[in-house]
Amino acid sequence: MKILKELAIIVGILFTAHITQYITKIPIPATVLGMIILLICLLTGIVKLEQIESVSQFFLDHLTFLFIPGGVGLIASLDLIKEQWLPILAVIILTTALVMAATGLTVQMLKGRRKEGIK
């Protein structure tokens, strides 16, 4: 019953994100919007980590299976990728560097806040 409750919370947040995205026409995918809503809920304490921990860990453990459809789509689009490989490679390198920088800065900021809170 606990797992169903955890799954219901996650699906409910995703459903809320889809409705929000549909109504507001925000140019953000509903799945990303759902992650933002979940982050806000976790930070504000509306949802506690223990309330979604088991199902979230299951999804993280099996995350690689979720990339299979994307990989198959890439293989299906191999002709297009061959024609545009240089711009695609440039975008991949640039966005990877931006994500790494944003992640590093975010972690450093959160660690700084945590140290200030401990003192």
Biopython code that builds the backbone (N, CA, C, O; Angstrom):
import numpy as np
from Bio.PDB.StructureBuilder import StructureBuilder

atoms = [
    (1, "MET", "N", (0.824, -1.198, 0.000)),
    (1, "MET", "CA", (0.000, 0.000, 0.000)),
    (1, "MET", "C", (0.864, 1.256, 0.000)),
    (1, "MET", "O", (0.500, 2.273, -0.591)),
    (2, "LYS", "N", (2.034, 1.172, 0.682)),
    (2, "LYS", "CA", (2.925, 2.318, 0.754)),
    (2, "LYS", "C", (3.447, 2.689, -0.635)),
    (2, "LYS", "O", (3.540, 3.866, -0.981)),
    (3, "ILE", "N", (3.787, 1.664, -1.426)),
    (3, "ILE", "CA", (4.316, 1.924, -2.766)),
    (3, "ILE", "C", (3.258, 2.564, -3.649)),
    (3, "ILE", "O", (3.563, 3.468, -4.427)),
    (4, "LEU", "N", (2.020, 2.106, -3.538)),
    (4, "LEU", "CA", (0.944, 2.718, -4.319)),
    (4, "LEU", "C", (0.751, 4.176, -3.933)),
    (4, "LEU", "O", (0.515, 5.022, -4.795)),
    (5, "LYS", "N", (0.849, 4.475, -2.642)),
    (5, "LYS", "CA", (0.704, 5.857, -2.181)),
    (5, "LYS", "C", (1.844, 6.725, -2.728)),
    (5, "LYS", "O", (1.619, 7.849, -3.175)),
    (6, "GLU", "N", (3.061, 6.191, -2.687)),
    (6, "GLU", "CA", (4.204, 6.932, -3.225)),
    (6, "GLU", "C", (4.039, 7.168, -4.731)),
    (6, "GLU", "O", (4.286, 8.267, -5.229)),
    (7, "LEU", "N", (3.621, 6.128, -5.441)),
    (7, "LEU", "CA", (3.414, 6.262, -6.881)),
    (7, "LEU", "C", (2.297, 7.252, -7.188)),
    (7, "LEU", "O", (2.379, 8.009, -8.156)),
    (8, "ALA", "N", (1.246, 7.245, -6.357)),
    (8, "ALA", "CA", (0.133, 8.178, -6.563)),
    (8, "ALA", "C", (0.598, 9.624, -6.392)),
    (8, "ALA", "O", (0.154, 10.508, -7.124)),
    (9, "ILE", "N", (1.481, 9.866, -5.440)),
    (9, "ILE", "CA", (2.007, 11.225, -5.242)),
    (9, "ILE", "C", (2.777, 11.670, -6.478)),
    (9, "ILE", "O", (2.575, 12.780, -6.971)),
    (10, "ILE", "N", (3.654, 10.815, -6.977)),
    (10, "ILE", "CA", (4.464, 11.180, -8.140)),
    (10, "ILE", "C", (3.593, 11.357, -9.383)),
    (10, "ILE", "O", (3.762, 12.321, -10.130)),
    (11, "VAL", "N", (2.679, 10.446, -9.598)),
    (11, "VAL", "CA", (1.784, 10.555, -10.764)),
    (11, "VAL", "C", (0.879, 11.786, -10.622)),
    (11, "VAL", "O", (0.596, 12.465, -11.608)),
    (12, "GLY", "N", (0.432, 12.068, -9.409)),
    (12, "GLY", "CA", (-0.399, 13.252, -9.180)),
    (12, "GLY", "C", (0.355, 14.540, -9.514)),
    (12, "GLY", "O", (-0.206, 15.458, -10.113)),
    (13, "ILE", "N", (1.605, 14.599, -9.128)),
    (13, "ILE", "CA", (2.417, 15.782, -9.452)),
    (13, "ILE", "C", (2.631, 15.875, -10.961)),
    (13, "ILE", "O", (2.567, 16.965, -11.529)),
    (14, "LEU", "N", (2.880, 14.755, -11.604)),
    (14, "LEU", "CA", (3.039, 14.764, -13.059)),
    (14, "LEU", "C", (1.744, 15.187, -13.742)),
    (14, "LEU", "O", (1.775, 15.948, -14.709)),
    (15, "PHE", "N", (0.612, 14.702, -13.252)),
    (15, "PHE", "CA", (-0.687, 15.087, -13.804)),
    (15, "PHE", "C", (-0.921, 16.582, -13.621)),
    (15, "PHE", "O", (-1.399, 17.256, -14.534)),
    (16, "THR", "N", (-0.587, 17.095, -12.452)),
    (16, "THR", "CA", (-0.713, 18.538, -12.187)),
    (16, "THR", "C", (0.160, 19.333, -13.156)),
    (16, "THR", "O", (-0.248, 20.384, -13.650)),
    (17, "ALA", "N", (1.352, 18.829, -13.421)),
    (17, "ALA", "CA", (2.258, 19.511, -14.355)),
    (17, "ALA", "C", (1.677, 19.522, -15.761)),
    (17, "ALA", "O", (1.758, 20.532, -16.459)),
    (18, "HIS", "N", (1.092, 18.404, -16.178)),
    (18, "HIS", "CA", (0.491, 18.349, -17.514)),
    (18, "HIS", "C", (-0.666, 19.341, -17.619)),
    (18, "HIS", "O", (-0.792, 20.041, -18.623)),
    (19, "ILE", "N", (-1.501, 19.404, -16.604)),
    (19, "ILE", "CA", (-2.632, 20.339, -16.628)),
    (19, "ILE", "C", (-2.123, 21.777, -16.622)),
    (19, "ILE", "O", (-2.625, 22.619, -17.366)),
    (20, "THR", "N", (-1.128, 22.058, -15.785)),
    (20, "THR", "CA", (-0.559, 23.406, -15.719)),
    (20, "THR", "C", (0.044, 23.803, -17.062)),
    (20, "THR", "O", (-0.158, 24.923, -17.533)),
    (21, "GLN", "N", (0.782, 22.884, -17.677)),
    (21, "GLN", "CA", (1.404, 23.173, -18.968)),
    (21, "GLN", "C", (0.340, 23.376, -20.041)),
    (21, "GLN", "O", (0.491, 24.242, -20.903)),
    (22, "TYR", "N", (-0.729, 22.591, -20.000)),
    (22, "TYR", "CA", (-1.788, 22.696, -21.000)),
    (22, "TYR", "C", (-2.538, 24.021, -20.856)),
    (22, "TYR", "O", (-2.851, 24.667, -21.857)),
    (23, "ILE", "N", (-2.824, 24.423, -19.632)),
    (23, "ILE", "CA", (-3.598, 25.650, -19.400)),
    (23, "ILE", "C", (-2.761, 26.900, -19.666)),
    (23, "ILE", "O", (-3.224, 27.837, -20.316)),
    (24, "THR", "N", (-1.524, 26.907, -19.156)),
    (24, "THR", "CA", (-0.702, 28.117, -19.252)),
    (24, "THR", "C", (0.098, 28.194, -20.547)),
    (24, "THR", "O", (0.607, 29.263, -20.884)),
    (25, "LYS", "N", (0.220, 27.090, -21.281)),
    (25, "LYS", "CA", (1.010, 27.028, -22.517)),
    (25, "LYS", "C", (2.475, 27.412, -22.288)),
    (25, "LYS", "O", (3.127, 27.961, -23.176)),
    (26, "ILE", "N", (2.975, 27.122, -21.101)),
    (26, "ILE", "CA", (4.385, 27.376, -20.786)),
    (26, "ILE", "C", (5.243, 26.515, -21.712)),
    (26, "ILE", "O", (4.976, 25.323, -21.866)),
    (27, "PRO", "N", (6.286, 27.110, -22.341)),
    (27, "PRO", "CA", (7.095, 26.310, -23.268)),
    (27, "PRO", "C", (8.108, 25.404, -22.571)),
    (27, "PRO", "O", (9.260, 25.307, -22.993)),
    (28, "ILE", "N", (7.678, 24.759, -21.527)),
    (28, "ILE", "CA", (8.505, 23.811, -20.786)),
    (28, "ILE", "C", (7.782, 22.462, -20.842)),
    (28, "ILE", "O", (6.577, 22.407, -20.597)),
    (29, "PRO", "N", (8.491, 21.373, -21.159)),
    (29, "PRO", "CA", (7.824, 20.072, -21.159)),
    (29, "PRO", "C", (7.197, 19.775, -19.793)),
    (29, "PRO", "O", (7.743, 20.133, -18.749)),
    (30, "ALA", "N", (6.057, 19.121, -19.828)),
    (30, "ALA", "CA", (5.335, 18.844, -18.589)),
    (30, "ALA", "C", (6.153, 17.990, -17.627)),
    (30, "ALA", "O", (6.006, 18.111, -16.411)),
    (31, "THR", "N", (7.004, 17.137, -18.158)),
    (31, "THR", "CA", (7.818, 16.304, -17.270)),
    (31, "THR", "C", (8.838, 17.157, -16.496)),
    (31, "THR", "O", (9.097, 16.920, -15.316)),
    (32, "VAL", "N", (9.405, 18.144, -17.184)),
    (32, "VAL", "CA", (10.342, 19.051, -16.506)),
    (32, "VAL", "C", (9.587, 19.916, -15.502)),
    (32, "VAL", "O", (10.057, 20.147, -14.388)),
    (33, "LEU", "N", (8.419, 20.386, -15.908)),
    (33, "LEU", "CA", (7.585, 21.174, -14.995)),
    (33, "LEU", "C", (7.214, 20.347, -13.766)),
    (33, "LEU", "O", (7.168, 20.866, -12.650)),
    (34, "GLY", "N", (6.950, 19.063, -13.978)),
    (34, "GLY", "CA", (6.645, 18.167, -12.865)),
    (34, "GLY", "C", (7.812, 18.035, -11.900)),
    (34, "GLY", "O", (7.625, 17.990, -10.684)),
    (35, "MET", "N", (9.030, 17.974, -12.458)),
    (35, "MET", "CA", (10.205, 17.899, -11.582)),
    (35, "MET", "C", (10.366, 19.190, -10.787)),
    (35, "MET", "O", (10.760, 19.161, -9.621)),
    (36, "ILE", "N", (10.062, 20.321, -11.417)),
    (36, "ILE", "CA", (10.149, 21.601, -10.703)),
    (36, "ILE", "C", (9.104, 21.646, -9.592)),
    (36, "ILE", "O", (9.400, 22.071, -8.476)),
    (37, "ILE", "N", (7.888, 21.210, -9.894)),
    (37, "ILE", "CA", (6.829, 21.178, -8.866)),
    (37, "ILE", "C", (7.225, 20.239, -7.734)),
    (37, "ILE", "O", (7.039, 20.565, -6.562)),
    (38, "LEU", "N", (7.769, 19.074, -8.078)),
    (38, "LEU", "CA", (8.200, 18.127, -7.043)),
    (38, "LEU", "C", (9.313, 18.724, -6.193)),
    (38, "LEU", "O", (9.317, 18.559, -4.973)),
    (39, "LEU", "N", (10.263, 19.422, -6.828)),
    (39, "LEU", "CA", (11.342, 20.065, -6.068)),
    (39, "LEU", "C", (10.776, 21.106, -5.105)),
    (39, "LEU", "O", (11.182, 21.174, -3.945)),
    (40, "ILE", "N", (9.839, 21.913, -5.591)),
    (40, "ILE", "CA", (9.220, 22.931, -4.725)),
    (40, "ILE", "C", (8.488, 22.264, -3.562)),
    (40, "ILE", "O", (8.574, 22.714, -2.419)),
    (41, "CYS", "N", (7.769, 21.187, -3.869)),
    (41, "CYS", "CA", (7.045, 20.475, -2.805)),
    (41, "CYS", "C", (8.017, 19.892, -1.768)),
    (41, "CYS", "O", (7.739, 19.912, -0.569)),
    (42, "LEU", "N", (9.145, 19.380, -2.236)),
    (42, "LEU", "CA", (10.126, 18.821, -1.300)),
    (42, "LEU", "C", (10.787, 19.923, -0.472)),
    (42, "LEU", "O", (10.990, 19.759, 0.731)),
    (43, "LEU", "N", (11.120, 21.041, -1.113)),
    (43, "LEU", "CA", (11.783, 22.130, -0.387)),
    (43, "LEU", "C", (10.864, 22.785, 0.634)),
    (43, "LEU", "O", (11.313, 23.207, 1.699)),
    (44, "THR", "N", (9.577, 22.869, 0.310)),
    (44, "THR", "CA", (8.633, 23.509, 1.225)),
    (44, "THR", "C", (8.080, 22.543, 2.271)),
    (44, "THR", "O", (7.416, 22.965, 3.218)),
    (45, "GLY", "N", (8.353, 21.243, 2.102)),
    (45, "GLY", "CA", (7.880, 20.278, 3.086)),
    (45, "GLY", "C", (6.472, 19.781, 2.813)),
    (45, "GLY", "O", (5.914, 19.030, 3.612)),
    (46, "ILE", "N", (5.888, 20.194, 1.688)),
    (46, "ILE", "CA", (4.556, 19.693, 1.343)),
    (46, "ILE", "C", (4.635, 18.179, 1.127)),
    (46, "ILE", "O", (3.757, 17.430, 1.553)),
    (47, "VAL", "N", (5.694, 17.754, 0.463)),
    (47, "VAL", "CA", (5.972, 16.326, 0.287)),
    (47, "VAL", "C", (7.283, 16.039, 1.007)),
    (47, "VAL", "O", (8.293, 16.703, 0.771)),
    (48, "LYS", "N", (7.255, 15.058, 1.874)),
    (48, "LYS", "CA", (8.474, 14.645, 2.577)),
    (48, "LYS", "C", (9.188, 13.583, 1.743)),
    (48, "LYS", "O", (8.553, 12.820, 1.015)),
    (49, "LEU", "N", (10.503, 13.546, 1.858)),
    (49, "LEU", "CA", (11.304, 12.589, 1.094)),
    (49, "LEU", "C", (10.859, 11.151, 1.372)),
    (49, "LEU", "O", (10.829, 10.323, 0.462)),
    (50, "GLU", "N", (10.519, 10.860, 2.614)),
    (50, "GLU", "CA", (10.114, 9.506, 2.975)),
    (50, "GLU", "C", (8.831, 9.091, 2.272)),
    (50, "GLU", "O", (8.567, 7.899, 2.116)),
    (51, "GLN", "N", (8.022, 10.075, 1.841)),
    (51, "GLN", "CA", (6.740, 9.776, 1.211)),
    (51, "GLN", "C", (6.902, 9.272, -0.228)),
    (51, "GLN", "O", (5.976, 8.679, -0.782)),
    (52, "ILE", "N", (8.080, 9.507, -0.841)),
    (52, "ILE", "CA", (8.275, 9.085, -2.230)),
    (52, "ILE", "C", (9.590, 8.333, -2.418)),
    (52, "ILE", "O", (9.979, 8.054, -3.552)),
    (53, "GLU", "N", (10.268, 8.008, -1.348)),
    (53, "GLU", "CA", (11.624, 7.490, -1.426)),
    (53, "GLU", "C", (11.722, 6.126, -2.122)),
    (53, "GLU", "O", (12.595, 5.940, -2.970)),
    (54, "SER", "N", (10.867, 5.191, -1.790)),
    (54, "SER", "CA", (10.982, 3.836, -2.347)),
    (54, "SER", "C", (10.755, 3.825, -3.851)),
    (54, "SER", "O", (11.532, 3.227, -4.595)),
    (55, "VAL", "N", (9.688, 4.486, -4.303)),
    (55, "VAL", "CA", (9.385, 4.504, -5.733)),
    (55, "VAL", "C", (10.442, 5.305, -6.490)),
    (55, "VAL", "O", (10.838, 4.924, -7.591)),
    (56, "SER", "N", (10.894, 6.400, -5.911)),
    (56, "SER", "CA", (11.927, 7.199, -6.562)),
    (56, "SER", "C", (13.213, 6.400, -6.712)),
    (56, "SER", "O", (13.864, 6.461, -7.754)),
    (57, "GLN", "N", (13.580, 5.655, -5.684)),
    (57, "GLN", "CA", (14.790, 4.831, -5.756)),
    (57, "GLN", "C", (14.636, 3.748, -6.826)),
    (57, "GLN", "O", (15.587, 3.438, -7.544)),
    (58, "PHE", "N", (13.436, 3.178, -6.927)),
    (58, "PHE", "CA", (13.178, 2.178, -7.975)),
    (58, "PHE", "C", (13.392, 2.784, -9.351)),
    (58, "PHE", "O", (14.048, 2.185, -10.203)),
    (59, "PHE", "N", (12.833, 3.987, -9.570)),
    (59, "PHE", "CA", (13.002, 4.647, -10.866)),
    (59, "PHE", "C", (14.472, 4.963, -11.133)),
    (59, "PHE", "O", (14.940, 4.800, -12.259)),
    (60, "LEU", "N", (15.197, 5.408, -10.126)),
    (60, "LEU", "CA", (16.612, 5.714, -10.317)),
    (60, "LEU", "C", (17.418, 4.448, -10.613)),
    (60, "LEU", "O", (18.338, 4.470, -11.431)),
    (61, "ASP", "N", (17.070, 3.348, -9.947)),
    (61, "ASP", "CA", (17.778, 2.091, -10.188)),
    (61, "ASP", "C", (17.568, 1.580, -11.607)),
    (61, "ASP", "O", (18.450, 0.931, -12.170)),
    (62, "HIS", "N", (16.407, 1.869, -12.189)),
    (62, "HIS", "CA", (16.073, 1.359, -13.518)),
    (62, "HIS", "C", (16.034, 2.473, -14.557)),
    (62, "HIS", "O", (15.344, 2.359, -15.570)),
    (63, "LEU", "N", (16.765, 3.534, -14.309)),
    (63, "LEU", "CA", (16.754, 4.703, -15.189)),
    (63, "LEU", "C", (17.254, 4.383, -16.583)),
    (63, "LEU", "O", (16.786, 4.973, -17.557)),
    (64, "THR", "N", (18.200, 3.457, -16.694)),
    (64, "THR", "CA", (18.776, 3.162, -18.008)),
    (64, "THR", "C", (17.739, 2.600, -18.975)),
    (64, "THR", "O", (17.850, 2.807, -20.183)),
    (65, "PHE", "N", (16.744, 1.901, -18.467)),
    (65, "PHE", "CA", (15.713, 1.354, -19.352)),
    (65, "PHE", "C", (14.912, 2.468, -20.024)),
    (65, "PHE", "O", (14.371, 2.278, -21.114)),
    (66, "LEU", "N", (14.838, 3.629, -19.375)),
    (66, "LEU", "CA", (14.058, 4.727, -19.932)),
    (66, "LEU", "C", (14.765, 5.384, -21.113)),
    (66, "LEU", "O", (14.146, 6.144, -21.857)),
    (67, "PHE", "N", (16.054, 5.100, -21.291)),
    (67, "PHE", "CA", (16.788, 5.672, -22.413)),
    (67, "PHE", "C", (16.719, 4.795, -23.669)),
    (67, "PHE", "O", (17.166, 5.221, -24.734)),
    (68, "ILE", "N", (16.181, 3.611, -23.569)),
    (68, "ILE", "CA", (16.098, 2.711, -24.720)),
    (68, "ILE", "C", (15.263, 3.316, -25.854)),
    (68, "ILE", "O", (15.710, 3.286, -27.001)),
    (69, "PRO", "N", (14.067, 3.864, -25.585)),
    (69, "PRO", "CA", (13.315, 4.470, -26.699)),
    (69, "PRO", "C", (14.080, 5.612, -27.361)),
    (69, "PRO", "O", (14.033, 5.749, -28.583)),
    (70, "GLY", "N", (14.773, 6.425, -26.593)),
    (70, "GLY", "CA", (15.567, 7.508, -27.165)),
    (70, "GLY", "C", (16.697, 6.979, -28.029)),
    (70, "GLY", "O", (16.973, 7.530, -29.094)),
    (71, "GLY", "N", (17.347, 5.925, -27.584)),
    (71, "GLY", "CA", (18.425, 5.320, -28.356)),
    (71, "GLY", "C", (17.924, 4.726, -29.662)),
    (71, "GLY", "O", (18.569, 4.850, -30.703)),
    (72, "VAL", "N", (16.779, 4.088, -29.596)),
    (72, "VAL", "CA", (16.182, 3.529, -30.815)),
    (72, "VAL", "C", (15.807, 4.661, -31.771)),
    (72, "VAL", "O", (15.972, 4.529, -32.983)),
    (73, "GLY", "N", (15.307, 5.764, -31.235)),
    (73, "GLY", "CA", (14.969, 6.915, -32.072)),
    (73, "GLY", "C", (16.197, 7.501, -32.746)),
    (73, "GLY", "O", (16.133, 7.918, -33.902)),
    (74, "LEU", "N", (17.311, 7.536, -32.032)),
    (74, "LEU", "CA", (18.559, 8.020, -32.631)),
    (74, "LEU", "C", (18.998, 7.133, -33.786)),
    (74, "LEU", "O", (19.404, 7.623, -34.839)),
    (75, "ILE", "N", (18.913, 5.829, -33.580)),
    (75, "ILE", "CA", (19.319, 4.901, -34.641)),
    (75, "ILE", "C", (18.396, 5.045, -35.851)),
    (75, "ILE", "O", (18.844, 4.956, -36.994)),
    (76, "ALA", "N", (17.121, 5.265, -35.594)),
    (76, "ALA", "CA", (16.177, 5.444, -36.696)),
    (76, "ALA", "C", (16.455, 6.732, -37.469)),
    (76, "ALA", "O", (16.126, 6.826, -38.652)),
    (77, "SER", "N", (17.060, 7.726, -36.809)),
    (77, "SER", "CA", (17.347, 9.015, -37.455)),
    (77, "SER", "C", (18.813, 9.139, -37.857)),
    (77, "SER", "O", (19.329, 10.250, -37.980)),
    (78, "LEU", "N", (19.473, 8.033, -38.058)),
    (78, "LEU", "CA", (20.906, 8.043, -38.329)),
    (78, "LEU", "C", (21.256, 8.815, -39.606)),
    (78, "LEU", "O", (22.295, 9.473, -39.654)),
    (79, "ASP", "N", (20.420, 8.751, -40.629)),
    (79, "ASP", "CA", (20.699, 9.485, -41.877)),
    (79, "ASP", "C", (20.697, 10.988, -41.625)),
    (79, "ASP", "O", (21.567, 11.701, -42.125)),
    (80, "LEU", "N", (19.737, 11.469, -40.864)),
    (80, "LEU", "CA", (19.672, 12.903, -40.540)),
    (80, "LEU", "C", (20.875, 13.321, -39.701)),
    (80, "LEU", "O", (21.433, 14.400, -39.900)),
    (81, "ILE", "N", (21.270, 12.461, -38.762)),
    (81, "ILE", "CA", (22.413, 12.771, -37.907)),
    (81, "ILE", "C", (23.702, 12.838, -38.721)),
    (81, "ILE", "O", (24.565, 13.673, -38.449)),
    (82, "LYS", "N", (23.836, 11.957, -39.725)),
    (82, "LYS", "CA", (25.035, 11.976, -40.572)),
    (82, "LYS", "C", (25.169, 13.297, -41.312)),
    (82, "LYS", "O", (26.277, 13.801, -41.493)),
    (83, "GLU", "N", (24.044, 13.860, -41.742)),
    (83, "GLU", "CA", (24.074, 15.113, -42.489)),
    (83, "GLU", "C", (24.379, 16.315, -41.599)),
    (83, "GLU", "O", (24.987, 17.279, -42.064)),
    (84, "GLN", "N", (23.974, 16.279, -40.346)),
    (84, "GLN", "CA", (24.079, 17.426, -39.448)),
    (84, "GLN", "C", (24.970, 17.132, -38.241)),
    (84, "GLN", "O", (24.736, 17.674, -37.161)),
    (85, "TRP", "N", (25.981, 16.288, -38.404)),
    (85, "TRP", "CA", (26.738, 15.832, -37.235)),
    (85, "TRP", "C", (27.517, 16.963, -36.556)),
    (85, "TRP", "O", (27.633, 16.970, -35.330)),
    (86, "LEU", "N", (28.047, 17.910, -37.317)),
    (86, "LEU", "CA", (28.861, 18.964, -36.703)),
    (86, "LEU", "C", (28.029, 19.908, -35.829)),
    (86, "LEU", "O", (28.421, 20.148, -34.687)),
    (87, "PRO", "N", (26.903, 20.455, -36.301)),
    (87, "PRO", "CA", (26.089, 21.288, -35.400)),
    (87, "PRO", "C", (25.566, 20.508, -34.195)),
    (87, "PRO", "O", (25.497, 21.040, -33.087)),
    (88, "ILE", "N", (25.200, 19.246, -34.416)),
    (88, "ILE", "CA", (24.705, 18.430, -33.296)),
    (88, "ILE", "C", (25.806, 18.227, -32.265)),
    (88, "ILE", "O", (25.561, 18.322, -31.062)),
    (89, "LEU", "N", (27.024, 17.946, -32.737)),
    (89, "LEU", "CA", (28.152, 17.748, -31.818)),
    (89, "LEU", "C", (28.457, 19.036, -31.046)),
    (89, "LEU", "O", (28.750, 18.990, -29.851)),
    (90, "ALA", "N", (28.389, 20.189, -31.732)),
    (90, "ALA", "CA", (28.638, 21.470, -31.064)),
    (90, "ALA", "C", (27.599, 21.723, -29.985)),
    (90, "ALA", "O", (27.938, 22.167, -28.888)),
    (91, "VAL", "N", (26.345, 21.448, -30.283)),
    (91, "VAL", "CA", (25.276, 21.649, -29.291)),
    (91, "VAL", "C", (25.461, 20.710, -28.110)),
    (91, "VAL", "O", (25.268, 21.107, -26.961)),
    (92, "ILE", "N", (25.833, 19.471, -28.387)),
    (92, "ILE", "CA", (26.044, 18.501, -27.301)),
    (92, "ILE", "C", (27.168, 18.962, -26.382)),
    (92, "ILE", "O", (27.024, 18.924, -25.160)),
    (93, "ILE", "N", (28.283, 19.395, -26.959)),
    (93, "ILE", "CA", (29.427, 19.834, -26.142)),
    (93, "ILE", "C", (29.070, 21.087, -25.338)),
    (93, "ILE", "O", (29.375, 21.177, -24.149)),
    (94, "LEU", "N", (28.422, 22.051, -25.998)),
    (94, "LEU", "CA", (28.064, 23.295, -25.311)),
    (94, "LEU", "C", (27.070, 23.051, -24.177)),
    (94, "LEU", "O", (27.258, 23.545, -23.065)),
    (95, "THR", "N", (26.023, 22.297, -24.455)),
    (95, "THR", "CA", (25.020, 22.070, -23.414)),
    (95, "THR", "C", (25.565, 21.209, -22.278)),
    (95, "THR", "O", (25.185, 21.391, -21.121)),
    (96, "THR", "N", (26.457, 20.271, -22.609)),
    (96, "THR", "CA", (27.058, 19.463, -21.544)),
    (96, "THR", "C", (27.884, 20.350, -20.616)),
    (96, "THR", "O", (27.817, 20.213, -19.394)),
    (97, "ALA", "N", (28.662, 21.257, -21.199)),
    (97, "ALA", "CA", (29.464, 22.168, -20.374)),
    (97, "ALA", "C", (28.559, 23.063, -19.524)),
    (97, "ALA", "O", (28.847, 23.299, -18.351)),
    (98, "LEU", "N", (27.470, 23.558, -20.109)),
    (98, "LEU", "CA", (26.550, 24.412, -19.347)),
    (98, "LEU", "C", (25.886, 23.643, -18.206)),
    (98, "LEU", "O", (25.749, 24.167, -17.101)),
    (99, "VAL", "N", (25.480, 22.418, -18.469)),
    (99, "VAL", "CA", (24.839, 21.608, -17.424)),
    (99, "VAL", "C", (25.828, 21.298, -16.308)),
    (99, "VAL", "O", (25.477, 21.356, -15.130)),
    (100, "MET", "N", (27.074, 20.967, -16.681)),
    (100, "MET", "CA", (28.080, 20.683, -15.662)),
    (100, "MET", "C", (28.344, 21.920, -14.806)),
    (100, "MET", "O", (28.458, 21.816, -13.585)),
    (101, "ALA", "N", (28.442, 23.094, -15.443)),
    (101, "ALA", "CA", (28.687, 24.324, -14.692)),
    (101, "ALA", "C", (27.507, 24.654, -13.788)),
    (101, "ALA", "O", (27.699, 25.010, -12.625)),
    (102, "ALA", "N", (26.295, 24.540, -14.308)),
    (102, "ALA", "CA", (25.109, 24.846, -13.499)),
    (102, "ALA", "C", (24.978, 23.877, -12.336)),
    (102, "ALA", "O", (24.614, 24.276, -11.229)),
    (103, "THR", "N", (25.274, 22.602, -12.581)),
    (103, "THR", "CA", (25.193, 21.616, -11.507)),
    (103, "THR", "C", (26.243, 21.891, -10.441)),
    (103, "THR", "O", (25.945, 21.844, -9.248)),
    (104, "GLY", "N", (27.462, 22.178, -10.861)),
    (104, "GLY", "CA", (28.526, 22.472, -9.903)),
    (104, "GLY", "C", (28.223, 23.700, -9.072)),
    (104, "GLY", "O", (28.403, 23.692, -7.854)),
    (105, "LEU", "N", (27.762, 24.762, -9.728)),
    (105, "LEU", "CA", (27.432, 25.983, -8.984)),
    (105, "LEU", "C", (26.263, 25.753, -8.018)),
    (105, "LEU", "O", (26.261, 26.274, -6.903)),
    (106, "THR", "N", (25.286, 24.981, -8.451)),
    (106, "THR", "CA", (24.141, 24.699, -7.579)),
    (106, "THR", "C", (24.568, 23.895, -6.360)),
    (106, "THR", "O", (24.148, 24.191, -5.242)),
    (107, "VAL", "N", (25.397, 22.886, -6.567)),
    (107, "VAL", "CA", (25.862, 22.069, -5.440)),
    (107, "VAL", "C", (26.695, 22.908, -4.484)),
    (107, "VAL", "O", (26.542, 22.799, -3.267)),
    (108, "GLN", "N", (27.580, 23.751, -5.026)),
    (108, "GLN", "CA", (28.383, 24.611, -4.153)),
    (108, "GLN", "C", (27.508, 25.566, -3.374)),
    (108, "GLN", "O", (27.756, 25.804, -2.192)),
    (109, "MET", "N", (26.469, 26.130, -4.025)),
    (109, "MET", "CA", (25.566, 27.034, -3.332)),
    (109, "MET", "C", (24.808, 26.304, -2.224)),
    (109, "MET", "O", (24.662, 26.832, -1.122)),
    (110, "LEU", "N", (24.329, 25.098, -2.509)),
    (110, "LEU", "CA", (23.582, 24.351, -1.495)),
    (110, "LEU", "C", (24.486, 23.918, -0.353)),
    (110, "LEU", "O", (24.067, 23.939, 0.805)),
    (111, "LYS", "N", (25.724, 23.525, -0.657)),
    (111, "LYS", "CA", (26.660, 23.159, 0.411)),
    (111, "LYS", "C", (26.983, 24.366, 1.281)),
    (111, "LYS", "O", (27.115, 24.241, 2.499)),
    (112, "GLY", "N", (27.109, 25.526, 0.662)),
    (112, "GLY", "CA", (27.364, 26.744, 1.428)),
    (112, "GLY", "C", (26.222, 27.077, 2.363)),
    (112, "GLY", "O", (26.439, 27.482, 3.506)),
    (113, "ARG", "N", (25.004, 26.905, 1.874)),
    (113, "ARG", "CA", (23.832, 27.153, 2.721)),
    (113, "ARG", "C", (23.775, 26.169, 3.873)),
    (113, "ARG", "O", (23.439, 26.531, 5.001)),
    (114, "ARG", "N", (24.114, 24.890, 3.572)),
    (114, "ARG", "CA", (24.065, 23.868, 4.606)),
    (114, "ARG", "C", (25.086, 24.161, 5.698)),
    (114, "ARG", "O", (24.793, 24.005, 6.883)),
    (115, "LYS", "N", (26.314, 24.597, 5.294)),
    (115, "LYS", "CA", (27.344, 24.909, 6.288)),
    (115, "LYS", "C", (26.923, 26.101, 7.135)),
    (115, "LYS", "O", (27.177, 26.118, 8.339)),
    (116, "GLU", "N", (26.278, 27.107, 6.523)),
    (116, "GLU", "CA", (25.803, 28.266, 7.275)),
    (116, "GLU", "C", (24.721, 27.861, 8.256)),
    (116, "GLU", "O", (24.639, 28.412, 9.354)),
    (117, "GLY", "N", (23.892, 26.904, 7.871)),
    (117, "GLY", "CA", (22.826, 26.435, 8.744)),
    (117, "GLY", "C", (23.345, 25.640, 9.916)),
    (117, "GLY", "O", (22.730, 25.642, 10.982)),
    (118, "ILE", "N", (24.487, 24.947, 9.744)),
    (118, "ILE", "CA", (25.061, 24.125, 10.814)),
    (118, "ILE", "C", (25.692, 24.999, 11.878)),
    (118, "ILE", "O", (25.621, 24.683, 13.065)),
    (119, "LYS", "N", (26.320, 26.115, 11.458)),
    (119, "LYS", "CA", (27.017, 26.973, 12.428)),
    (119, "LYS", "C", (26.080, 27.644, 13.371)),
    (119, "LYS", "O", (26.515, 28.396, 14.243)),
]
sb = StructureBuilder()
sb.init_structure("model")
sb.init_model(0)
sb.init_chain("A")
sb.init_seg("    ")
for serial, (resi, resn, name, xyz) in enumerate(atoms, 1):
    if name == "N":
        sb.init_residue(resn, " ", resi, " ")
    sb.init_atom(name, np.array(xyz, "f"), 0.0, 1.0, " ", f" {name:<3s}", serial, name[0])
structure = sb.get_structure()
